[in-house]
Amino acid sequence: MYIRFEEIINILPEKRNKFVFCNPDIYIKLQAKKVVIWDSILSNLDSKWLEGKFLWPTQFDFGSHSEDYERQFDDYKTIELLQFPVLESLDTENCYAFVFDQNHDLYIHEDFIQALKLAGCQDVWYDTTYPFGRY
């Protein structure tokens, strides 16, 4: 079943380590509709969800200044959401990780969210928590 993209926060709540820095498994920008996943999660994710889809190499800098190299990562991928189909009806047998409806509203499949959890996705950050906006 597909749910509106913005509702992902209800099923995959934000979780950040408060005492020791831990980079996120997945970073989601709700308004800009952007999903960035750590390579470690992608390697454990069932390949059927993103098979044939292009993933952009992405760098993250979580440091408070540009020379804070302990918090810079280059092992992330951004999912290009525009390559997912536009469906006339969300009631379909085909399972895609993401789809658009006729109004170009973005939806995510609940089974894809479960697959992310099974792949080890625990540390979830949303755009409201991204510290310095460098990626």
C-alpha positions in Angstrom: 0.0 0.0 0.0 1.2 3.5 -0.8 1.2 6.4 1.6 1.9 10.0 1.0 5.6 10.8 1.2 5.1 13.2 4.1 3.6 10.5 6.2 6.8 8.5 6.3 7.7 10.3 9.5 4.8 8.4 11.3 6.1 5.0 10.3 9.9 5.7 10.3 10.3 8.2 13.2 13.4 10.3 13.6 16.1 8.8 15.8 19.4 10.5 16.6 22.0 9.5 19.1 22.2 12.3 21.6 25.5 11.6 23.4 27.8 10.2 20.7 27.8 11.4 17.1 26.5 8.8 14.7 25.9 9.6 11.1 22.4 8.8 9.8 21.4 5.7 7.9 18.9 7.7 5.9 18.4 11.5 5.5 15.0 12.7 4.2 14.0 16.2 3.1 10.2 16.3 3.2 9.5 19.6 1.4 12.2 19.1 -1.2 11.3 15.4 -1.6 14.9 14.1 -1.3 16.0 10.8 0.1 19.7 10.1 0.8 20.7 6.6 2.0 24.0 5.3 3.5 25.8 2.7 1.3 25.7 0.3 4.2 21.9 0.3 4.2 21.8 0.0 0.4 24.0 -3.0 0.4 21.5 -4.8 2.8 18.4 -3.6 1.0 16.5 -6.0 -1.2 17.6 -5.0 -4.7 14.1 -5.2 -6.2 13.2 -1.8 -4.7 15.8 0.2 -6.6 16.8 -2.1 -9.4 17.5 -0.1 -12.6 17.3 3.2 -10.7 20.1 5.8 -10.8 21.6 6.8 -7.4 23.7 9.9 -7.2 26.9 9.7 -5.2 26.5 12.1 -2.3 28.9 13.7 0.3 27.8 14.8 3.7 29.5 17.2 6.1 28.1 17.1 9.6 30.9 19.1 11.1 30.6 22.5 12.7 33.3 23.8 10.4 34.8 22.7 7.0 37.9 21.2 8.6 36.1 18.9 10.9 37.1 15.8 8.9 35.8 13.3 11.6 32.2 14.1 10.4 32.6 14.1 6.7 31.3 11.1 4.7 31.3 10.2 1.0 29.5 6.9 1.2 25.9 8.1 0.6 23.6 7.9 -2.4 20.7 10.2 -3.3 17.7 8.5 -4.9 16.6 10.4 -8.0 12.9 10.3 -7.4 11.8 11.7 -10.8 12.7 8.3 -12.4 9.8 6.6 -10.6 6.5 6.2 -12.5 3.3 8.3 -12.5 0.3 6.0 -11.9 -3.3 6.5 -12.8 -4.3 4.5 -9.7 -2.4 3.7 -6.6 -4.3 0.5 -6.3 -1.8 -1.6 -8.4 -0.1 -5.0 -8.1 3.2 -3.5 -9.2 5.4 -2.5 -6.2 7.6 0.5 -6.6 9.5 2.2 -3.8 8.1 5.5 -4.8 5.4 6.6 -7.3 3.6 9.8 -8.3 -0.1 10.2 -8.7 -1.7 12.1 -11.6 -1.4 15.3 -9.6 2.4 14.7 -9.2 2.1 14.0 -5.5 4.8 11.7 -4.2 3.9 8.4 -2.5 6.1 5.7 -0.8 5.3 2.1 -0.5 4.9 0.8 3.1 6.7 -2.4 2.2 9.7 -0.3 1.1 9.8 1.3 4.5 9.7 -2.1 6.1 12.6 -3.2 3.8 14.6 -0.2 4.9 14.1 -1.3 8.5 15.1 -4.9 7.7 18.2 -3.5 6.0 19.2 -2.0 9.3 17.9 1.6 8.9 17.6 2.9 12.5 19.2 6.4 12.6 16.8 8.5 10.7 17.3 12.2 10.2 14.8 14.6 8.6 15.6 18.0 7.1 14.7 19.8 10.4 17.7 18.2 12.0 20.4 18.7 9.4 23.0 20.9 11.2 24.8 22.9 8.6 23.3 22.2 5.2 26.5 21.1 3.4 26.0 18.1 1.1 
